[in-house]
């Protein structure tokens, strides 16, 4: 299924979209092809929302798994106005997300998404975190050199502490 309208018209103005399988591709000449109040339900794999280089705002997300694809090289932005208080299950996989270019947001504060919901989101296998403004991003993995420095610092601290106790 493709959402594609030209000009100021919206491709979808109904109350909800239920994507239980298949792929919904955002296309057309403009961003915001879907009415901002639409509730979006995404089912388990192989259900996929393909951002296709677009920005979109929707009402509520209800997830039973599935994938949201941010792999287009253009900046892509997805904002769900309501996230918390809605039951989710399965793993919602975010693919191709580029920190600093793409955005995924729930509400306007960290309370825009519940902890249980946040724990079901993965960014190409990495766990998710939310900031004070509701932006959800992958938790960065420290570089191996950073881990090595922490290990050496911890060893030096313990050695120094042992020598004081003796």
N, C-alpha and C positions, 0 to 999 in steps of 0.2 A: 504494500500500500504506500502511496506517495501523497504527501501534503504539498501541493504546489499551486499557488495563485500568483498572478502578477498584480502590480499596483497595490492599493491599500486594502483590498479584499482579504478576508481570512479564508483559509482552506477548510477549516472545521470550526463550527460554532455550536455544536451540540453540547450536552451536559457532561458526557464522559466518553473516554476512549478505553476499550478493553482489548489489549493486545495479548492474547493467550498463546499465539504462535505466529511465526512469520516475522516480517520486518516492516517497520514504519520508517520511511525516509523523509526527512524534512528537506524540501526543495523550493523551487520558485525563485522569484526575483528578490523577495524581502524576507526579513526575519519575522518572528511572531506570527506564524501562519495559523496557530491554534488559539482559540479564545482563552484568555487568562484565567477564567473561572473553571475550565474543564478539569475534571478529576481524571487521572491517568492510572490505569491498572496495567501492570506488566506481569505476565505469567512467567513460567519457568522456561529454561532453554528449550527451544531455540528462539524465543521471543526477543526481538531486538529493536531498540530505538536508535536509528542512525542520525546523528546530529548533522552530518553532511555540510559542515562549515557554517551552520546557522546558529542563531540565538533564539531561545524560546522561553516563555513564562507560562506555567500552568498552575492550576489550583492545588489539588492534593495528589500525592503519589501513594499508590498502594502496590507493594512489590511482593511477588511470590517467586522471585528469582529473575532470570533473564539478564539482558545485557544492554548497557547504554554505551554506544560507540562514539568516542570523541576523536577518532583517528584522522580526520581531515586536517591538512596543514593550516587552514585558516583558524582563527580564534573562534571557539564555540562556547556558548554560555547557556546554562540551563538552570532555571529558578523555579522551584516549587514553593508556592506561597504558604502552604500548610504541609507539615511533615509529621509533627509529633501527634501522638494519640491515635494513630492509625495502625492496625495490626499488620505485620509483615511476616513472611516466612521465606525460607530458602536464602540463597546468596544472590545479591544484586552485584553483578560484575561490571565495573567501569573499565573500558579498554581505550587505549590510545590517548589518555589524558595527559596534557602538558601543563605542569604547574607554572603559573605566571602568565599563561596564555589562555587556557581554558578555565571555566568556572562552573561549579556545581553548588547550588545554594538552596537551603531550606529555611524559609521564613526570613527574619531579619536579625535574629539573635541565636545564640547557641541552643536555646530551648526550642528552636524550630524543628529539630529532629531529636527523637528519643534515643537514649543509650542503646536500647535493644535493637532499634532500627540501624543505628550507626554501626553496630557490631556485625550486621549482615552485609555490609558493603565492603567490597574489595576493589582495589585499583590494580589491575593486572597482578593479582595475588598479594598485594600489600594491604594491610589494614587501614581503616579510615579514621580521620580525626575531624573535629569541627572547631571553628574559631568563634570568637565572641559575636561576629556578625552573621553567623549561619553558613559560612562557606565551608564545604567539606572537601578535604584534600587527603592524599595518601600520607601516612606517617613515614617520614624519610628514614632510610636505613643508613647508619653512619658508614663513612668510608672505612675500609680496612685499616688505613693508617691511623684514623681516629681511635678505632678500637684498640690498636696496638699501644697508642699513647696512654689511653685510659688504663690498660693493663699494666704498663710500666709504672704509672703514677700510683696505682693501687698497691703494687708490689713494694714500691719505695715507702709509701705511707705505712704499710704493715711492718716492714723491716724496721723503720724508725720507731714505731710504737713498741715493738718487741724489745728493742734495745733500751728503752726507758723503763720498761717493766722489770727487766732483769736485775 
